[in-house]
Amino acid sequence: MSKATYPLKLPLSIKKAAQRLAKEDGVSLNQWIAVAVAEKVGVVETAADFFKKRAGKATGEGLMKFLRTAPKLAPEPEDTLR
């Protein structure tokens, strides 16, 4: 596996929390951050793939056609912006 170096600047509070968690896991801060980034990449790519498959051949026009048929009702009180 090839590796690349990337200078990372973190807010001190985030770095301290990451150091604490890495220590609890018994790994280096570098390894802990690498795993955290890998997990995030996996989540984002999985979500993107899921939504791409879920959308199928849907188009924005189909959505607009559906929305034009929605009843013209006021939002429920809990759905309004405050």
N, CA, C and O atoms as a Maestro MAE file, in Angstrom:
{
 s_m_m2io_version
 :::
 2.0.0
}

f_m_ct {
 s_m_title
 :::
 protein
 m_atom[328] {
  # First column is atom index #
  i_m_mmod_type
  r_m_x_coord
  r_m_y_coord
  r_m_z_coord
  i_m_residue_number
  s_m_chain_name
  s_m_pdb_residue_name
  s_m_pdb_atom_name
  i_m_atomic_number
  :::
  1 25 0.850 -1.166 0.000 1 A "MET " " N  " 7
  2 3 0.000 0.000 0.000 1 A "MET " " CA " 6
  3 2 0.900 1.234 0.000 1 A "MET " " C  " 6
  4 15 1.793 1.361 0.837 1 A "MET " " O  " 8
  5 25 0.657 2.139 -0.944 2 A "SER " " N  " 7
  6 3 1.437 3.371 -0.956 2 A "SER " " CA " 6
  7 2 0.830 4.352 0.044 2 A "SER " " C  " 6
  8 15 -0.361 4.303 0.349 2 A "SER " " O  " 8
  9 25 1.669 5.224 0.534 3 A "LYS " " N  " 7
  10 3 1.224 6.180 1.534 3 A "LYS " " CA " 6
  11 2 1.584 7.576 1.080 3 A "LYS " " C  " 6
  12 15 2.591 7.786 0.403 3 A "LYS " " O  " 8
  13 25 0.751 8.527 1.461 4 A "ALA " " N  " 7
  14 3 1.017 9.926 1.157 4 A "ALA " " CA " 6
  15 2 1.033 10.715 2.454 4 A "ALA " " C  " 6
  16 15 0.333 10.380 3.409 4 A "ALA " " O  " 8
  17 25 1.828 11.751 2.475 5 A "THR " " N  " 7
  18 3 1.898 12.609 3.644 5 A "THR " " CA " 6
  19 2 1.019 13.822 3.416 5 A "THR " " C  " 6
  20 15 0.994 14.396 2.327 5 A "THR " " O  " 8
  21 25 0.300 14.202 4.454 6 A "TYR " " N  " 7
  22 3 -0.562 15.373 4.376 6 A "TYR " " CA " 6
  23 2 -0.483 16.126 5.693 6 A "TYR " " C  " 6
  24 15 -0.863 15.595 6.736 6 A "TYR " " O  " 8
  25 25 0.013 17.374 5.652 7 A "PRO " " N  " 7
  26 3 0.074 18.135 6.904 7 A "PRO " " CA " 6
  27 2 -1.346 18.523 7.327 7 A "PRO " " C  " 6
  28 15 -2.076 19.164 6.570 7 A "PRO " " O  " 8
  29 25 -1.711 18.141 8.500 8 A "LEU " " N  " 7
  30 3 -3.085 18.348 8.966 8 A "LEU " " CA " 6
  31 2 -3.097 19.320 10.130 8 A "LEU " " C  " 6
  32 15 -2.390 19.131 11.120 8 A "LEU " " O  " 8
  33 25 -3.898 20.352 10.005 9 A "LYS " " N  " 7
  34 3 -4.042 21.319 11.096 9 A "LYS " " CA " 6
  35 2 -5.420 21.131 11.693 9 A "LYS " " C  " 6
  36 15 -6.432 21.250 11.002 9 A "LYS " " O  " 8
  37 25 -5.454 20.839 12.978 10 A "LEU " " N  " 7
  38 3 -6.712 20.616 13.690 10 A "LEU " " CA " 6
  39 2 -6.856 21.642 14.801 10 A "LEU " " C  " 6
  40 15 -5.857 22.092 15.364 10 A "LEU " " O  " 8
  41 25 -8.083 22.014 15.120 11 A "PRO " " N  " 7
  42 3 -8.277 22.809 16.333 11 A "PRO " " CA " 6
  43 2 -7.748 21.992 17.518 11 A "PRO " " C  " 6
  44 15 -7.883 20.769 17.547 11 A "PRO " " O  " 8
  45 25 -7.154 22.669 18.474 12 A "LEU " " N  " 7
  46 3 -6.526 21.989 19.605 12 A "LEU " " CA " 6
  47 2 -7.500 21.061 20.321 12 A "LEU " " C  " 6
  48 15 -7.121 19.960 20.719 12 A "LEU " " O  " 8
  49 25 -8.744 21.488 20.490 13 A "SER " " N  " 7
  50 3 -9.718 20.650 21.205 13 A "SER " " CA " 6
  51 2 -9.988 19.348 20.460 13 A "SER " " C  " 6
  52 15 -10.148 18.299 21.083 13 A "SER " " O  " 8
  53 25 -10.038 19.408 19.131 14 A "ILE " " N  " 7
  54 3 -10.266 18.197 18.318 14 A "ILE " " CA " 6
  55 2 -9.045 17.282 18.415 14 A "ILE " " C  " 6
  56 15 -9.182 16.067 18.563 14 A "ILE " " O  " 8
  57 25 -7.859 17.868 18.332 15 A "LYS " " N  " 7
  58 3 -6.638 17.061 18.414 15 A "LYS " " CA " 6
  59 2 -6.552 16.351 19.761 15 A "LYS " " C  " 6
  60 15 -6.210 15.170 19.821 15 A "LYS " " O  " 8
  61 25 -6.860 17.064 20.835 16 A "LYS " " N  " 7
  62 3 -6.791 16.445 22.159 16 A "LYS " " CA " 6
  63 2 -7.795 15.304 22.290 16 A "LYS " " C  " 6
  64 15 -7.485 14.254 22.852 16 A "LYS " " O  " 8
  65 25 -9.002 15.521 21.765 17 A "ALA " " N  " 7
  66 3 -10.015 14.464 21.819 17 A "ALA " " CA " 6
  67 2 -9.566 13.252 20.996 17 A "ALA " " C  " 6
  68 15 -9.724 12.111 21.430 17 A "ALA " " O  " 8
  69 25 -9.011 13.504 19.817 18 A "ALA " " N  " 7
  70 3 -8.535 12.410 18.965 18 A "ALA " " CA " 6
  71 2 -7.383 11.670 19.639 18 A "ALA " " C  " 6
  72 15 -7.310 10.443 19.570 18 A "ALA " " O  " 8
  73 25 -6.482 12.408 20.291 19 A "GLN " " N  " 7
  74 3 -5.378 11.761 21.011 19 A "GLN " " CA " 6
  75 2 -5.907 10.865 22.126 19 A "GLN " " C  " 6
  76 15 -5.434 9.745 22.318 19 A "GLN " " O  " 8
  77 25 -6.887 11.376 22.851 20 A "ARG " " N  " 7
  78 3 -7.470 10.589 23.948 20 A "ARG " " CA " 6
  79 2 -8.107 9.312 23.412 20 A "ARG " " C  " 6
  80 15 -7.912 8.231 23.968 20 A "ARG " " O  " 8
  81 25 -8.874 9.442 22.325 21 A "LEU " " N  " 7
  82 3 -9.545 8.267 21.751 21 A "LEU " " CA " 6
  83 2 -8.543 7.275 21.165 21 A "LEU " " C  " 6
  84 15 -8.725 6.063 21.280 21 A "LEU " " O  " 8
  85 25 -7.491 7.788 20.540 22 A "ALA " " N  " 7
  86 3 -6.459 6.901 19.990 22 A "ALA " " CA " 6
  87 2 -5.784 6.131 21.120 22 A "ALA " " C  " 6
  88 15 -5.521 4.935 20.996 22 A "ALA " " O  " 8
  89 25 -5.508 6.817 22.213 23 A "LYS " " N  " 7
  90 3 -4.881 6.156 23.359 23 A "LYS " " CA " 6
  91 2 -5.800 5.073 23.916 23 A "LYS " " C  " 6
  92 15 -5.347 3.977 24.248 23 A "LYS " " O  " 8
  93 25 -7.107 5.387 24.017 24 A "GLU " " N  " 7
  94 3 -8.075 4.395 24.503 24 A "GLU " " CA " 6
  95 2 -8.116 3.170 23.587 24 A "GLU " " C  " 6
  96 15 -8.286 2.041 24.049 24 A "GLU " " O  " 8
  97 25 -7.956 3.411 22.281 25 A "ASP " " N  " 7
  98 3 -7.965 2.306 21.310 25 A "ASP " " CA " 6
  99 2 -6.611 1.601 21.221 25 A "ASP " " C  " 6
  100 15 -6.498 0.546 20.597 25 A "ASP " " O  " 8
  101 25 -5.588 2.182 21.843 26 A "GLY " " N  " 7
  102 3 -4.261 1.569 21.810 26 A "GLY " " CA " 6
  103 2 -3.554 1.705 20.475 26 A "GLY " " C  " 6
  104 15 -2.767 0.838 20.097 26 A "GLY " " O  " 8
  105 25 -3.830 2.793 19.754 27 A "VAL " " N  " 7
  106 3 -3.187 3.021 18.459 27 A "VAL " " CA " 6
  107 2 -2.584 4.424 18.441 27 A "VAL " " C  " 6
  108 15 -2.866 5.248 19.312 27 A "VAL " " O  " 8
  109 25 -1.764 4.674 17.449 28 A "SER " " N  " 7
  110 3 -1.173 6.007 17.309 28 A "SER " " CA " 6
  111 2 -2.237 6.983 16.824 28 A "SER " " C  " 6
  112 15 -3.250 6.592 16.245 28 A "SER " " O  " 8
  113 25 -1.982 8.259 17.075 29 A "LEU " " N  " 7
  114 3 -2.897 9.296 16.583 29 A "LEU " " CA " 6
  115 2 -2.994 9.229 15.064 29 A "LEU " " C  " 6
  116 15 -4.080 9.369 14.503 29 A "LEU " " O  " 8
  117 25 -1.866 9.016 14.399 30 A "ASN " " N  " 7
  118 3 -1.855 8.918 12.942 30 A "ASN " " CA " 6
  119 2 -2.759 7.779 12.458 30 A "ASN " " C  " 6
  120 15 -3.552 7.956 11.534 30 A "ASN " " O  " 8
  121 25 -2.630 6.619 13.088 31 A "GLN " " N  " 7
  122 3 -3.448 5.466 12.686 31 A "GLN " " CA " 6
  123 2 -4.921 5.744 12.964 31 A "GLN " " C  " 6
  124 15 -5.784 5.414 12.151 31 A "GLN " " O  " 8
  125 25 -5.202 6.346 14.106 32 A "TRP " " N  " 7
  126 3 -6.594 6.628 14.469 32 A "TRP " " CA " 6
  127 2 -7.237 7.582 13.461 32 A "TRP " " C  " 6
  128 15 -8.374 7.375 13.039 32 A "TRP " " O  " 8
  129 25 -6.496 8.632 13.077 33 A "ILE " " N  " 7
  130 3 -7.016 9.591 12.093 33 A "ILE " " CA " 6
  131 2 -7.194 8.912 10.736 33 A "ILE " " C  " 6
  132 15 -8.193 9.153 10.059 33 A "ILE " " O  " 8
  133 25 -6.248 8.071 10.328 34 A "ALA " " N  " 7
  134 3 -6.362 7.374 9.042 34 A "ALA " " CA " 6
  135 2 -7.619 6.499 9.007 34 A "ALA " " C  " 6
  136 15 -8.331 6.467 8.003 34 A "ALA " " O  " 8
  137 25 -7.884 5.798 10.097 35 A "VAL " " N  " 7
  138 3 -9.081 4.949 10.162 35 A "VAL " " CA " 6
  139 2 -10.344 5.809 10.148 35 A "VAL " " C  " 6
  140 15 -11.325 5.463 9.489 35 A "VAL " " O  " 8
  141 25 -10.321 6.928 10.876 36 A "ALA " " N  " 7
  142 3 -11.492 7.814 10.909 36 A "ALA " " CA " 6
  143 2 -11.797 8.363 9.514 36 A "ALA " " C  " 6
  144 15 -12.959 8.424 9.112 36 A "ALA " " O  " 8
  145 25 -10.772 8.757 8.786 37 A "VAL " " N  " 7
  146 3 -10.960 9.266 7.426 37 A "VAL " " CA " 6
  147 2 -11.475 8.150 6.515 37 A "VAL " " C  " 6
  148 15 -12.370 8.378 5.700 37 A "VAL " " O  " 8
  149 25 -10.914 6.948 6.650 38 A "ALA " " N  " 7
  150 3 -11.363 5.815 5.835 38 A "ALA " " CA " 6
  151 2 -12.836 5.494 6.103 38 A "ALA " " C  " 6
  152 15 -13.592 5.202 5.176 38 A "ALA " " O  " 8
  153 25 -13.233 5.548 7.364 39 A "GLU " " N  " 7
  154 3 -14.640 5.298 7.705 39 A "GLU " " CA " 6
  155 2 -15.542 6.353 7.073 39 A "GLU " " C  " 6
  156 15 -16.594 6.021 6.528 39 A "GLU " " O  " 8
  157 25 -15.144 7.605 7.138 40 A "LYS " " N  " 7
  158 3 -15.946 8.684 6.560 40 A "LYS " " CA " 6
  159 2 -16.061 8.535 5.049 40 A "LYS " " C  " 6
  160 15 -17.139 8.714 4.483 40 A "LYS " " O  " 8
  161 25 -14.948 8.207 4.397 41 A "VAL " " N  " 7
  162 3 -14.968 7.990 2.942 41 A "VAL " " CA " 6
  163 2 -15.944 6.862 2.605 41 A "VAL " " C  " 6
  164 15 -16.729 6.981 1.664 41 A "VAL " " O  " 8
  165 25 -15.895 5.783 3.361 42 A "GLY " " N  " 7
  166 3 -16.805 4.658 3.120 42 A "GLY " " CA " 6
  167 2 -18.258 5.047 3.286 42 A "GLY " " C  " 6
  168 15 -19.103 4.658 2.479 42 A "GLY " " O  " 8
  169 25 -18.555 5.807 4.317 43 A "VAL " " N  " 7
  170 3 -19.939 6.238 4.568 43 A "VAL " " CA " 6
  171 2 -20.443 7.125 3.437 43 A "VAL " " C  " 6
  172 15 -21.550 6.933 2.935 43 A "VAL " " O  " 8
  173 25 -19.628 8.095 3.040 44 A "VAL " " N  " 7
  174 3 -20.044 9.026 1.986 44 A "VAL " " CA " 6
  175 2 -20.224 8.298 0.665 44 A "VAL " " C  " 6
  176 15 -21.210 8.525 -0.036 44 A "VAL " " O  " 8
  177 25 -19.285 7.428 0.315 45 A "GLU " " N  " 7
  178 3 -19.405 6.702 -0.946 45 A "GLU " " CA " 6
  179 2 -20.583 5.733 -0.931 45 A "GLU " " C  " 6
  180 15 -21.255 5.560 -1.948 45 A "GLU " " O  " 8
  181 25 -20.835 5.105 0.202 46 A "THR " " N  " 7
  182 3 -21.975 4.194 0.311 46 A "THR " " CA " 6
  183 2 -23.282 4.957 0.175 46 A "THR " " C  " 6
  184 15 -24.195 4.512 -0.520 46 A "THR " " O  " 8
  185 25 -23.374 6.100 0.833 47 A "ALA " " N  " 7
  186 3 -24.595 6.911 0.756 47 A "ALA " " CA " 6
  187 2 -24.818 7.400 -0.671 47 A "ALA " " C  " 6
  188 15 -25.939 7.347 -1.177 47 A "ALA " " O  " 8
  189 25 -23.757 7.877 -1.324 48 A "ALA " " N  " 7
  190 3 -23.890 8.366 -2.696 48 A "ALA " " CA " 6
  191 2 -24.358 7.249 -3.612 48 A "ALA " " C  " 6
  192 15 -25.222 7.459 -4.463 48 A "ALA " " O  " 8
  193 25 -23.788 6.060 -3.440 49 A "ASP " " N  " 7
  194 3 -24.178 4.913 -4.267 49 A "ASP " " CA " 6
  195 2 -25.630 4.533 -3.997 49 A "ASP " " C  " 6
  196 15 -26.382 4.243 -4.928 49 A "ASP " " O  " 8
  197 25 -26.026 4.535 -2.720 50 A "PHE " " N  " 7
  198 3 -27.402 4.201 -2.361 50 A "PHE " " CA " 6
  199 2 -28.385 5.152 -3.036 50 A "PHE " " C  " 6
  200 15 -29.360 4.714 -3.647 50 A "PHE " " O  " 8
  201 25 -28.126 6.456 -2.924 51 A "PHE " " N  " 7
  202 3 -29.064 7.432 -3.490 51 A "PHE " " CA " 6
  203 2 -29.071 7.385 -5.009 51 A "PHE " " C  " 6
  204 15 -30.105 7.618 -5.634 51 A "PHE " " O  " 8
  205 25 -27.920 7.083 -5.609 52 A "LYS " " N  " 7
  206 3 -27.861 6.966 -7.062 52 A "LYS " " CA " 6
  207 2 -28.724 5.799 -7.523 52 A "LYS " " C  " 6
  208 15 -29.478 5.923 -8.488 52 A "LYS " " O  " 8
  209 25 -28.614 4.660 -6.830 53 A "LYS " " N  " 7
  210 3 -29.429 3.491 -7.177 53 A "LYS " " CA " 6
  211 2 -30.898 3.748 -6.884 53 A "LYS " " C  " 6
  212 15 -31.768 3.367 -7.666 53 A "LYS " " O  " 8
  213 25 -31.174 4.391 -5.762 54 A "ARG " " N  " 7
  214 3 -32.563 4.671 -5.360 54 A "ARG " " CA " 6
  215 2 -33.238 5.593 -6.364 54 A "ARG " " C  " 6
  216 15 -34.418 5.426 -6.673 54 A "ARG " " O  " 8
  217 25 -32.492 6.563 -6.872 55 A "ALA " " N  " 7
  218 3 -33.061 7.514 -7.825 55 A "ALA " " CA " 6
  219 2 -33.351 6.842 -9.161 55 A "ALA " " C  " 6
  220 15 -34.287 7.224 -9.864 55 A "ALA " " O  " 8
  221 25 -32.543 5.837 -9.509 56 A "GLY " " N  " 7
  222 3 -32.763 5.134 -10.778 56 A "GLY " " CA " 6
  223 2 -32.752 6.101 -11.938 56 A "GLY " " C  " 6
  224 15 -31.791 6.844 -12.137 56 A "GLY " " O  " 8
  225 25 -33.832 6.085 -12.701 57 A "LYS " " N  " 7
  226 3 -33.934 6.957 -13.862 57 A "LYS " " CA " 6
  227 2 -34.820 8.160 -13.578 57 A "LYS " " C  " 6
  228 15 -35.281 8.831 -14.502 57 A "LYS " " O  " 8
  229 25 -35.054 8.430 -12.313 58 A "ALA " " N  " 7
  230 3 -35.904 9.565 -11.944 58 A "ALA " " CA " 6
  231 2 -35.277 10.870 -12.416 58 A "ALA " " C  " 6
  232 15 -34.056 11.007 -12.489 58 A "ALA " " O  " 8
  233 25 -36.134 11.810 -12.729 59 A "THR " " N  " 7
  234 3 -35.661 13.127 -13.174 59 A "THR " " CA " 6
  235 2 -36.298 14.210 -12.320 59 A "THR " " C  " 6
  236 15 -37.285 13.975 -11.623 59 A "THR " " O  " 8
  237 25 -35.732 15.370 -12.384 60 A "GLY " " N  " 7
  238 3 -36.310 16.513 -11.675 60 A "GLY " " CA " 6
  239 2 -37.699 16.828 -12.189 60 A "GLY " " C  " 6
  240 15 -38.555 17.276 -11.425 60 A "GLY " " O  " 8
  241 25 -37.934 16.605 -13.452 61 A "GLU " " N  " 7
  242 3 -39.250 16.890 -14.027 61 A "GLU " " CA " 6
  243 2 -40.309 15.997 -13.399 61 A "GLU " " C  " 6
  244 15 -41.425 16.448 -13.138 61 A "GLU " " O  " 8
  245 25 -39.973 14.743 -13.156 62 A "GLY " " N  " 7
  246 3 -40.927 13.843 -12.510 62 A "GLY " " CA " 6
  247 2 -41.273 14.331 -11.111 62 A "GLY " " C  " 6
  248 15 -42.428 14.251 -10.690 62 A "GLY " " O  " 8
  249 25 -40.284 14.832 -10.395 63 A "LEU " " N  " 7
  250 3 -40.528 15.368 -9.059 63 A "LEU " " CA " 6
  251 2 -41.426 16.589 -9.134 63 A "LEU " " C  " 6
  252 15 -42.367 16.716 -8.351 63 A "LEU " " O  " 8
  253 25 -41.149 17.481 -10.059 64 A "MET " " N  " 7
  254 3 -41.963 18.697 -10.180 64 A "MET " " CA " 6
  255 2 -43.409 18.349 -10.549 64 A "MET " " C  " 6
  256 15 -44.345 18.979 -10.058 64 A "MET " " O  " 8
  257 25 -43.586 17.363 -11.399 65 A "LYS " " N  " 7
  258 3 -44.940 16.933 -11.770 65 A "LYS " " CA " 6
  259 2 -45.678 16.424 -10.531 65 A "LYS " " C  " 6
  260 15 -46.852 16.735 -10.330 65 A "LYS " " O  " 8
  261 25 -44.985 15.642 -9.705 66 A "PHE " " N  " 7
  262 3 -45.575 15.127 -8.471 66 A "PHE " " CA " 6
  263 2 -45.920 16.274 -7.517 66 A "PHE " " C  " 6
  264 15 -47.010 16.311 -6.947 66 A "PHE " " O  " 8
  265 25 -44.991 17.196 -7.354 67 A "LEU " " N  " 7
  266 3 -45.221 18.299 -6.413 67 A "LEU " " CA " 6
  267 2 -46.370 19.210 -6.846 67 A "LEU " " C  " 6
  268 15 -47.059 19.777 -5.998 67 A "LEU " " O  " 8
  269 25 -46.582 19.357 -8.157 68 A "ARG " " N  " 7
  270 3 -47.686 20.197 -8.635 68 A "ARG " " CA " 6
  271 2 -49.047 19.609 -8.260 68 A "ARG " " C  " 6
  272 15 -50.042 20.331 -8.215 68 A "ARG " " O  " 8
  273 25 -49.095 18.305 -7.990 69 A "THR " " N  " 7
  274 3 -50.364 17.671 -7.617 69 A "THR " " CA " 6
  275 2 -50.600 17.689 -6.107 69 A "THR " " C  " 6
  276 15 -51.664 17.284 -5.640 69 A "THR " " O  " 8
  277 25 -49.601 18.162 -5.339 70 A "ALA " " N  " 7
  278 3 -49.743 18.185 -3.880 70 A "ALA " " CA " 6
  279 2 -50.805 19.201 -3.473 70 A "ALA " " C  " 6
  280 15 -50.904 20.266 -4.084 70 A "ALA " " O  " 8
  281 25 -51.597 18.889 -2.454 71 A "PRO " " N  " 7
  282 3 -52.618 19.835 -2.010 71 A "PRO " " CA " 6
  283 2 -51.991 21.116 -1.455 71 A "PRO " " C  " 6
  284 15 -50.893 21.090 -0.899 71 A "PRO " " O  " 8
  285 25 -52.686 22.208 -1.608 72 A "LYS " " N  " 7
  286 3 -52.195 23.503 -1.129 72 A "LYS " " CA " 6
  287 2 -52.667 23.691 0.313 72 A "LYS " " C  " 6
  288 15 -53.695 24.323 0.556 72 A "LYS " " O  " 8
  289 25 -51.922 23.149 1.255 73 A "LEU " " N  " 7
  290 3 -52.266 23.232 2.666 73 A "LEU " " CA " 6
  291 2 -51.184 23.980 3.424 73 A "LEU " " C  " 6
  292 15 -50.012 23.954 3.051 73 A "LEU " " O  " 8
  293 25 -51.593 24.642 4.486 74 A "ALA " " N  " 7
  294 3 -50.622 25.306 5.354 74 A "ALA " " CA " 6
  295 2 -49.839 24.227 6.104 74 A "ALA " " C  " 6
  296 15 -50.383 23.162 6.395 74 A "ALA " " O  " 8
  297 25 -48.575 24.489 6.418 75 A "PRO " " N  " 7
  298 3 -47.803 23.487 7.166 75 A "PRO " " CA " 6
  299 2 -48.336 23.307 8.574 75 A "PRO " " C  " 6
  300 15 -48.921 24.220 9.155 75 A "PRO " " O  " 8
  301 25 -48.126 22.123 9.110 76 A "GLU " " N  " 7
  302 3 -48.482 21.869 10.502 76 A "GLU " " CA " 6
  303 2 -47.645 22.797 11.383 76 A "GLU " " C  " 6
  304 15 -46.546 23.185 10.988 76 A "GLU " " O  " 8
  305 25 -48.137 23.155 12.553 77 A "PRO " " N  " 7
  306 3 -47.389 24.079 13.424 77 A "PRO " " CA " 6
  307 2 -45.948 23.617 13.696 77 A "PRO " " C  " 6
  308 15 -45.035 24.442 13.741 77 A "PRO " " O  " 8
  309 25 -45.744 22.331 13.875 78 A "GLU " " N  " 7
  310 3 -44.388 21.846 14.167 78 A "GLU " " CA " 6
  311 2 -43.479 21.858 12.937 78 A "GLU " " C  " 6
  312 15 -42.274 21.646 13.067 78 A "GLU " " O  " 8
  313 25 -44.033 22.101 11.751 79 A "ASP " " N  " 7
  314 3 -43.242 22.145 10.521 79 A "ASP " " CA " 6
  315 2 -42.902 23.559 10.072 79 A "ASP " " C  " 6
  316 15 -42.258 23.732 9.037 79 A "ASP " " O  " 8
  317 25 -43.314 24.560 10.813 80 A "THR " " N  " 7
  318 3 -43.040 25.938 10.426 80 A "THR " " CA " 6
  319 2 -41.685 26.388 10.969 80 A "THR " " C  " 6
  320 15 -41.202 25.894 11.988 80 A "THR " " O  " 8
  321 25 -41.092 27.341 10.252 81 A "LEU " " N  " 7
  322 3 -39.823 27.919 10.696 81 A "LEU " " CA " 6
  323 2 -40.109 28.945 11.772 81 A "LEU " " C  " 6
  324 15 -41.108 29.663 11.717 81 A "LEU " " O  " 8
  325 25 -39.238 29.004 12.733 82 A "ARG " " N  " 7
  326 3 -39.427 29.972 13.819 82 A "ARG " " CA " 6
  327 2 -38.441 31.076 13.739 82 A "ARG " " C  " 6
  328 15 -38.456 31.979 14.576 82 A "ARG " " O  " 8
  :::
 }
 m_bond[327] {
  # First column is bond index #
  i_m_from
  i_m_to
  i_m_order
  :::
  1 1 2 1
  2 2 3 1
  3 3 4 2
  4 3 5 1
  5 5 6 1
  6 6 7 1
  7 7 8 2
  8 7 9 1
  9 9 10 1
  10 10 11 1
  11 11 12 2
  12 11 13 1
  13 13 14 1
  14 14 15 1
  15 15 16 2
  16 15 17 1
  17 17 18 1
  18 18 19 1
  19 19 20 2
  20 19 21 1
  21 21 22 1
  22 22 23 1
  23 23 24 2
  24 23 25 1
  25 25 26 1
  26 26 27 1
  27 27 28 2
  28 27 29 1
  29 29 30 1
  30 30 31 1
  31 31 32 2
  32 31 33 1
  33 33 34 1
  34 34 35 1
  35 35 36 2
  36 35 37 1
  37 37 38 1
  38 38 39 1
  39 39 40 2
  40 39 41 1
  41 41 42 1
  42 42 43 1
  43 43 44 2
  44 43 45 1
  45 45 46 1
  46 46 47 1
  47 47 48 2
  48 47 49 1
  49 49 50 1
  50 50 51 1
  51 51 52 2
  52 51 53 1
  53 53 54 1
  54 54 55 1
  55 55 56 2
  56 55 57 1
  57 57 58 1
  58 58 59 1
  59 59 60 2
  60 59 61 1
  61 61 62 1
  62 62 63 1
  63 63 64 2
  64 63 65 1
  65 65 66 1
  66 66 67 1
  67 67 68 2
  68 67 69 1
  69 69 70 1
  70 70 71 1
  71 71 72 2
  72 71 73 1
  73 73 74 1
  74 74 75 1
  75 75 76 2
  76 75 77 1
  77 77 78 1
  78 78 79 1
  79 79 80 2
  80 79 81 1
  81 81 82 1
  82 82 83 1
  83 83 84 2
  84 83 85 1
  85 85 86 1
  86 86 87 1
  87 87 88 2
  88 87 89 1
  89 89 90 1
  90 90 91 1
  91 91 92 2
  92 91 93 1
  93 93 94 1
  94 94 95 1
  95 95 96 2
  96 95 97 1
  97 97 98 1
  98 98 99 1
  99 99 100 2
  100 99 101 1
  101 101 102 1
  102 102 103 1
  103 103 104 2
  104 103 105 1
  105 105 106 1
  106 106 107 1
  107 107 108 2
  108 107 109 1
  109 109 110 1
  110 110 111 1
  111 111 112 2
  112 111 113 1
  113 113 114 1
  114 114 115 1
  115 115 116 2
  116 115 117 1
  117 117 118 1
  118 118 119 1
  119 119 120 2
  120 119 121 1
  121 121 122 1
  122 122 123 1
  123 123 124 2
  124 123 125 1
  125 125 126 1
  126 126 127 1
  127 127 128 2
  128 127 129 1
  129 129 130 1
  130 130 131 1
  131 131 132 2
  132 131 133 1
  133 133 134 1
  134 134 135 1
  135 135 136 2
  136 135 137 1
  137 137 138 1
  138 138 139 1
  139 139 140 2
  140 139 141 1
  141 141 142 1
  142 142 143 1
  143 143 144 2
  144 143 145 1
  145 145 146 1
  146 146 147 1
  147 147 148 2
  148 147 149 1
  149 149 150 1
  150 150 151 1
  151 151 152 2
  152 151 153 1
  153 153 154 1
  154 154 155 1
  155 155 156 2
  156 155 157 1
  157 157 158 1
  158 158 159 1
  159 159 160 2
  160 159 161 1
  161 161 162 1
  162 162 163 1
  163 163 164 2
  164 163 165 1
  165 165 166 1
  166 166 167 1
  167 167 168 2
  168 167 169 1
  169 169 170 1
  170 170 171 1
  171 171 172 2
  172 171 173 1
  173 173 174 1
  174 174 175 1
  175 175 176 2
  176 175 177 1
  177 177 178 1
  178 178 179 1
  179 179 180 2
  180 179 181 1
  181 181 182 1
  182 182 183 1
  183 183 184 2
  184 183 185 1
  185 185 186 1
  186 186 187 1
  187 187 188 2
  188 187 189 1
  189 189 190 1
  190 190 191 1
  191 191 192 2
  192 191 193 1
  193 193 194 1
  194 194 195 1
  195 195 196 2
  196 195 197 1
  197 197 198 1
  198 198 199 1
  199 199 200 2
  200 199 201 1
  201 201 202 1
  202 202 203 1
  203 203 204 2
  204 203 205 1
  205 205 206 1
  206 206 207 1
  207 207 208 2
  208 207 209 1
  209 209 210 1
  210 210 211 1
  211 211 212 2
  212 211 213 1
  213 213 214 1
  214 214 215 1
  215 215 216 2
  216 215 217 1
  217 217 218 1
  218 218 219 1
  219 219 220 2
  220 219 221 1
  221 221 222 1
  222 222 223 1
  223 223 224 2
  224 223 225 1
  225 225 226 1
  226 226 227 1
  227 227 228 2
  228 227 229 1
  229 229 230 1
  230 230 231 1
  231 231 232 2
  232 231 233 1
  233 233 234 1
  234 234 235 1
  235 235 236 2
  236 235 237 1
  237 237 238 1
  238 238 239 1
  239 239 240 2
  240 239 241 1
  241 241 242 1
  242 242 243 1
  243 243 244 2
  244 243 245 1
  245 245 246 1
  246 246 247 1
  247 247 248 2
  248 247 249 1
  249 249 250 1
  250 250 251 1
  251 251 252 2
  252 251 253 1
  253 253 254 1
  254 254 255 1
  255 255 256 2
  256 255 257 1
  257 257 258 1
  258 258 259 1
  259 259 260 2
  260 259 261 1
  261 261 262 1
  262 262 263 1
  263 263 264 2
  264 263 265 1
  265 265 266 1
  266 266 267 1
  267 267 268 2
  268 267 269 1
  269 269 270 1
  270 270 271 1
  271 271 272 2
  272 271 273 1
  273 273 274 1
  274 274 275 1
  275 275 276 2
  276 275 277 1
  277 277 278 1
  278 278 279 1
  279 279 280 2
  280 279 281 1
  281 281 282 1
  282 282 283 1
  283 283 284 2
  284 283 285 1
  285 285 286 1
  286 286 287 1
  287 287 288 2
  288 287 289 1
  289 289 290 1
  290 290 291 1
  291 291 292 2
  292 291 293 1
  293 293 294 1
  294 294 295 1
  295 295 296 2
  296 295 297 1
  297 297 298 1
  298 298 299 1
  299 299 300 2
  300 299 301 1
  301 301 302 1
  302 302 303 1
  303 303 304 2
  304 303 305 1
  305 305 306 1
  306 306 307 1
  307 307 308 2
  308 307 309 1
  309 309 310 1
  310 310 311 1
  311 311 312 2
  312 311 313 1
  313 313 314 1
  314 314 315 1
  315 315 316 2
  316 315 317 1
  317 317 318 1
  318 318 319 1
  319 319 320 2
  320 319 321 1
  321 321 322 1
  322 322 323 1
  323 323 324 2
  324 323 325 1
  325 325 326 1
  326 326 327 1
  327 327 328 2
  :::
 }
}
